Amino acid sequence: MRKTYSIIVKVITYFFILLFCYAAISKILDFENFQVQIGQSPLLSAYAGFISYAVIIAELLIVLMLIFPKTFLWGLYSSTALMTAFTVYIYLILNHSDFVPCACGGILEKMGWTEHLIFNISAVVLGIVAVFLYTKKEYPRKTVVLSLVISNILSAVFILFLFLRSDYVIKQENNFTRRFLMHPVLKTKSIALENNTYYFAGSDNQKVYLGNRTMPQNLLTVDSMLQKRLNLKMDLDLKKYPYRKIEVKVYDNSYFIYDGTVPVISKGQLGRSETEVISYKDAFFSQIEIINSNRMAIRALSSTTKNLTLGILKIGSNGKNEVQLFPQLLEKQSDGVFDSDGYLSSNPKSAQVTYIHAYRNQFLVMDSTMKLQRRLSTIDTTTIAQIQVTPLSDGRFKMSKPALHVNGHAKVFSGLLFNPAYLRGQHEPVKRWKESRTIDVYNINKQEYIGSIYIDHYKDSEMSDFTVTDKHLYVIAGNQLIQYRLTNSLTKYFKNGVAENRIQE
């Protein structure tokens, strides 16, 4: 039996030596990227410099302790404590963070975070087993248990300390207050979709049009009663162009198929699968919005300044298209790319275009020619994008700490901007915030905040996309298409009405 215990201890020891050697070496070989990934963690960003070195040093020291007999037991205690620290960290990421960062490299990078958590818990159990088997007769049981408890509690407390002192926690409640509208939407019905990869390609009062990221040539039409469905398979030669991310937009009686990484836009008529190319090699773009049948707003990366730029693509007759860029629209604060990131939206009723910044409290309102009408503010206080970008040796750029994400993919409709916000305001219940998505509503014709709406998660799935019509708000959450009826407390602002809370200009 003693020999069996000895074999088990050796196997567990070799496991830890191999694990920590591999982990440390993989981090050293790609240290630059590892340090950036630590900086992207919502819990460790403030300590990225210290933690990136400390983790590698700790892993190598534990390997040395496991090799030498005099420090072997300390090595087992330390292995267990370090894996406990990793386990607590992953638990906090999964349960107390609004986003999950990249894994930290090595073989575990291929795992999902839940699998990573299970792996770490298993390693902690193995460490405890090894300690008990190794000290079975030589050490008092109470001393062993006390040592395990103290070492593991200290490692857990250390991670909790970093969490409580992190920028993420400090920034969770911000210095602004929301006003929630009185029952602005009422849930009416929902239907199940085939999968959770649908998005809104367009909508009107009679129908909503859904694209599908896994089946990009399919366009699903659902009537406003959520009863009739019509699936259209659009003709598209996938072999002719190296498409990466095909998307569809519907305007009036037409649909447009595009992939900004490939400078090709095709057009077809609803109800017909045939398509024709209407733009070829005119522009690469990262976003596009249909203003009308021959005019589109685009967001592109300028080949001269290397900054994000808004522009317009005009579809002319006989293939004579024109692209015009407006570099003055997006105001550079630091790098001109990450600090200018945001979301385009167009208003089918007034041909207005909006662009809301993702990392600062500003959105732009433009007319159909992309002439700036006004710059307006959202209710949070982030005027300067809180981002930190690090250039890598291979020429790439990465955020070296998590950016403060302010605004989501806002949609403009009938003079209002509906913004899925990322920041929790003062005195908002944490539980309510986690169980729903908050949409802030703004008047785009003057500096007015109308109020806010809660959109509850469907089971464990939060809203992934939404669209607004005259009478309804439609939401996709998981594999559900959910319809909400708009009430007068919101629709009265579509044309006239006084806002509930005004932002000072």
N, C-alpha and C positions, 0 to 999 in steps of 0.2 A: 504493500500500500504506500509506503514511504517513497519507493521508487516511482510509483505512478504519480504521486504528488509532485515529485521533483521534475518529472517529464512535463507535466502540465505547466508548472512555473516556468520552465525553460521555453516552452512553446509561446507562452504569453509574453515572456521577455523578448524573444526574437521578433514577435509581432510588433511590440512597441519600438524596438530598435529600428526595424525596417520602416515602420510608419513615420517616425520622427526624422530619420535620416532622409527618407524620400521627400518628406514635407519641407524640411529645412533646405535641402539642396535645390529643389524646384523653385523655392522662393528666392534663393541667392542667384540662380541662373536668370531669373526674370524679376530681379528685385525692383526695377523701376516700375514695372506694371503692377507688382504686388503692393508697393507703397501707394500707388494711385488707387488701387482697389480698396485698401484699408481706408484711405481718405474718403472714398465714396460711401462708406458705411454710415448710416444715420446715427449710430451710437458711438463710433470711434473716431469720427472725422477730426475732432479737436486734438486728438492724441496720435495722429497718424505717424508722425515722425518717430516718437518714442516706441509705440506699439510695434511698428514694422521691424525695428531692430530687436526689441525685447522678445518677440515670439520666436525668432530664429535662434537667438542666443539661448533661450530656455529649452528649445527642442534639442539643440546640440549638447547642452549641459546634461540634460536627462539621459541622452545616449551614453555619454561618458560615465555617468553614475551607474548606469545599468551594466556597463562593461566590467567595472572594478568591484571585487567582492566587498571591500570596506564600505563602499557607498551604495551597494546594490539595493538594500532596503529603502534607503532614501530615494533612490531612483524609482522604485515601485510607487512609493507615496506620491512623488512628484508627477509621475505619469498619470496617476489617477486624478490628482488635483488639476492638472492642466486640461485633461479631457473633460472634467467637470466644468471648468471655466469656459471651454468651447461650447459645451452643452447649454449652459445658462445663456451664453451670448446668442446662440441660434434660437433658443426659446424666446428671448426678448425680441429678436428680429422678426420672428413669425407672428408674435402676438401683440407687440407694442410698437410696431413700425408701420407707417403708411406705405412704404415700398420696401422691396427686398433687393439688396445690392447683389453684385456678382459674387460668385464663390472666390476663394482666395488662391486658386491655382492648384496644380498637382492633380492626382487621380480623383480627388474628391470634388473637383470642379465639374466633373461629369455627372455628379449626383444632384438631385433636387434637394431643396433645403429640408424637406421632411425626411427624406432618406438619410441625409447628412445627420439630422438630429438622432434618428434611430441608430445609426452607426456609432455616434459619440456615446450614447447611453450604453450601448453594448460594450464599448471600450472601457467605460467607467466600471461596469460590472466585472469585466475581465481583470481589471486592475485590483479591485477589491478581493476577488477570488485568489489572485496571485499572492496578495499580501497575507491573507489568512492561511493559505497553504504553506507559505514560506516560514511563517512565524508560529506554526501550529504547536510546537513544543518548547521552543527556545525563549519565547516572550510571553508575559502575562496577557491573557485575553483582553482584560480591561484596558491595558496600556495600548494595545493594537487598535482597539475600537476607538479609544479617545483620540489617538493620533490621526486615524482616518477621518473622524468627524471634524476635528479642528482644521486639518489641511484642506478638506473639501469645502468646509464652510468659509474659510478665509478666501479661497479662490473664487467662490460664488459671490461673496461680499465685494471683492475687488471689482468684478465685472459690473455688479449693481451700482457701485460707486461711480464707475466710468459712465454708466448709463444715465444716472441721475445728474451728473455734471455735464452731460453732452449738450452740444448745440441743439440737437433734435428736440430734447425735452424743453430747453429754454425757449425755443421758438414755437412751441405747440399752441400756446394761447397768445394771441396778438392784440395789439392795442386798438381794436376797433370793435364796434358793436353792430350786430345784424338786427334787422327788423323783419320778422317773419309774417308773411301775408296770411290773412284769415281764410283758410281752406281754399287756396288758389287752384288746386287740382283735386279731382276725385277719381279714384281708380274705377274703371267701368268693366273692363274684361281683359283677358290675356289668352294667348295661344302658344303652343309649343312649336319651336322651329326644329329643323333636323339636327342642328348642331349650334355651337356657340360662336361661330365665326362670321355671323352676319353683321352688316352695317347698313346704315341708311344711305341709299343712293339718291333719294329725292322723295318728295311728298307733295300732295295737294289735298283739297278737302274731300276728295272721293277715294284716294288711294295712297298707299305708301309703297315705295320701291326699295327692295333690299338686295344689296350685293353680297357676295359670299367670298371670303378670302381663300378658302380651300377649293372652291369651284368658281374661279373668277369669270368664266364665260356665261354663268347663269345669272339671270335677273329675275327675282321673285316679286310679283305684284300681289298685294293684299288689299282688299277693299276696306272701307272705313268701318264696316260691321265686323271685321275680322272673320269673315266666313268664306269668301271666295278667294282662291289662290290661283295664280297663273304663272307658270314658270317659262321663261324664254331663254333658249340657248343661243347665244349670239355667235355669229361666225367670226373667227379670229385665227389667223395663221400663227400658231405659237412657235413654229419652227423658223419662221422668216426673221423674227426679231428676238434678241435675247432678253425677253421680259423677266422681271424679278418680282414686281409687286403690282399686278394689274388691278385697277379700280374702275368703277363705273359711276357716272353721275347722270341724272335724268333732269332734263329741262324741257318744259312744255310737252311736245309729243316726240321728243328725240332723246336718245341716250348717247353718251360719249364714253368711249373706252380709252384709257390712257395708262401710262407707266412713265413717270418723269425721268427714270434712269435711262429710258429709251425715248428719243425725241419723236414719238409717233402718237397721233391722236386719231382715233377712228370714230365714225358717227353712224348711227342707225336710227330707224324709225320704230317706235314702240309697236309691238305686235309682229315685227318682221326681224328675221335673224340676219339678213344681209347687212353688211357694213361697208363703208368706204373710208379711206384714209383722207382726212381733211388737213392734216398738218404733218409734215415730214422734215426732220432736221431743222426745224425752226428754233427750238429751245429745249434745253434740259431744265427740269424744274422739280422741286420737292413738294409743292402743293399747287392745286389749281381749283378755281371756282368759276362756274359758268355764270356770266353776267347776262348774256342773251345769246341768241343762236349763232352769232358770229364774233362775239367778244368774250374773252376769258381773262380773269385775273390770275396771275401766277406768282409764285415765290421761287426765286432761283439764287444760285451762288454766282456772284459776279466774277467773270474771268479776269477782270482787271484789278479790282480791289480785294477779291476773295472774301467779301462780306455778303451776308444775306441781303437780297434786294427784292423789292416788289416791282411787278411790271404788268404789262398787258399784252395779250396775244390777239391780234385781229385776223380773223379768217376772211380773206378776200376772194374775189371771183377768179377763176382760172388758176387756182393754186398760188396766187400772189398774196402771201400772208406777211404780216408785219409784227415785229416784236419791239416794244418800247419799254425801257427800264426807268425806274424813278428812284435813284439811290438816296435822294433826300428824305424819303418817307420813313425809313427805319433809322433811327438815331443810334449811332454806335456809342456804347459806354465803355467797353473794354476790348473784347476781341472781335466784335462785329459778326459773330456767328452764334455762339451760345447765348450771349447777352441779348441778341435780337430774335431769338427763337420765339415762335408763337403760332397762331392759327388763323387762317383765312376763312371768311364766311361771306356769302352773298345773300342779298335780300331779293327774292323773286318779285316782290310787290313794287319796290321802288328802284330796283337796279342799284342799290347801294352796296358797298363792299366794306367789311370791317376786318381789322387785323388786331388781335389781342395778344399782348406779350405774355409769355409763359412765366417769366421770372421777375416781372416788375408790374406795378399797378397802373398800367396804361393800355388804352386801346385806341386805334385810329379808325376814323370814319371817312370814307371816300365815295365819290360819285362814280358813275359808270365809266368815266374816262380815267379813273384813278387819281383824280384831283383831290387833294386833301381838303376835307370840309372842317374837321375838328379833331383835336387830341383830347380824349377824356380820361378820367381816372376811375379805377375801381376803389372800393371802400377800404382796402388794406393800406398799410403805410409803407410798402416796399417800393420806394422811388428808384433805387439803384439795384440792379440785378445782383443778388448775392451769390456769385459763382466764382470759382477759382479753377483756372484751366492750366494744365501742365503739358508742354510739348514733349513728346517721346522721341527717342533717338531715331526711330524709324520714320519720322515725319508726321506721325499721327498726333492728334490732340485729344486729351481726355480730361474730364472734370476730375480734379484731384480731391474734391470734397463734395458732399451732396449739396446740390443747389437748393435754394429755398423756392420750391415750386409754388407759384401764386395762383395762376389761372389755368383752366383747362381748355378743351376745344369748344369754345363758345359758338353759339349759333345766333344769327340775326334774323328777326322776323317782325314785320309790321311795325318798324320803328323801335323795337326793343332788342336788347342783347341779352341772351340767356347764357350765363357763364357758370360752368361747373367748377366751383372754387376748391382750392386745396388747403387753405388756411382756416383754422378754427378761430372764431372771434372770442371776445371776452364773455365769460359766464355761460358759454354754450356747453351743455352736458356732454361729457366725453362718451358716454354710452350711446347717446343719440347720434353723435357725430360718427361713431364707428359703424352704426347700423344703417346708415343712410348716406346719400350723396346730397350735398347742398348746392343748389343753383341760385346764384345771385342775378337779379334782373335789373337792367339799366336802360334808361332812355338814351337813344343814340343821337337825338337832336339837340340835347342840352345836358349839362352836368347834373344828372339826377339819378339817384339810386331808388328804384321802385320798391324793392323788398326781396325776400328770399323764399325759397321753396325747398322742402325736404322730399327727396325721392328715396323711398325705402329700398334696401337690398332685397332681391328675390332669393330667399333661403340664404346661401352663402355667397351669392353672386351680386356684385354691385353693377350699377349702370355702366355699360361699355359705350353706348351711343344713344343719341336722342334726336328727335326732330319735332318741330312745332308747326301746326296748321291753325286755321282760324278758330277751330272748335276743340282741337285735341292736342295733347302732348303725347308722343309715342316714345317708348323706352325699350331698349334691348338690354336685358340682364341675363347673363348665362345663355340658355337656349329659349328664353321667353321673350315674346313680343307683347309688351304691356301697353294698354291704352288708358290715358287719363283724360277726363273731360275738363276743359278749362272753365273756371267759374268767373263771374263778373268782377270779383276782387282783383283779377289779373287782366281780363280782356278789356276792361274799361280804359286801360292805358294804351291799347293798340292805336288809338287815334287821339284821344283827348284824356285829360285827367291830371290831377296833381299828385306828385310823388309823395310817398310817405316820409322820406328822409332825404334831405338835399346835401350834397357835398359842396363845400365851399370851393369856389373857383380860384 
